Amino acid sequence: MIPRLAAILGSKTKAQEMLLLLQGVKGVVRQGFYNTELPRVDRFCRENGIHGVRSTFKVLLSEGELYSNKGFRVPLEDPRQGMYFIYFSNDEQKAYLASYYELMSNHRELGLLLGYPPCCVDFFCRNFSERNTNLGLLSTNPLTNLSKRDQDCVLLSHFPCSSECPESMRLARTYLDVIQKADRGRAEEMIKILQC
Ligand SMILES: [Zn+2]
């Protein structure tokens, strides 16, 4: 399941988020894609009854930065290679709403709509700034560990307010459970990577 989705979406982390959306565990998911990836992503949405709303701007950033909301926006006509955000949901209104909140830089409502815990949304809104774009804490907890993102291995898609944030740990356990049921091998691989 995960490898098949990863072939379409470009990474195991994106595949995992899509799995959580397909299973109804997440209501809205946001991911970044380059132009060349869009046709197969659009096709996947059509075939699976998912609404994918595309941002009305592009973001210039590297893959790692996407997570941190860093990067700057340019118009779609800009010739530079930028990423489009796509907001996926089974609910068309929610997908549009997410794109609207992002456009308005309403981090709070966007975070809540993406299902992030309120404590972590507060943490993000208090601490995120142009100068401080990476809020990933050093984690000793595999569930909330963000430090293996570069290895395409992470359970959460938000910055936890602490590595022991109960709500983040609960979400991470739920996600791991879904992954385990869909792809036991991947779940075991993730546990191994996230522990070190
Ligand atoms: Zn929290």
Boltz pocket constraint, residues with backbone or C-beta under 6 A from the ligand:
constraints:
  - pocket:
      binder: B
      contacts: [[A, 117], [A, 118], [A, 119], [A, 120], [A, 121], [A, 159], [A, 160], [A, 161], [A, 162], [A, 165], [A, 166], [A, 167], [A, 168]]
      max_distance: 6.0
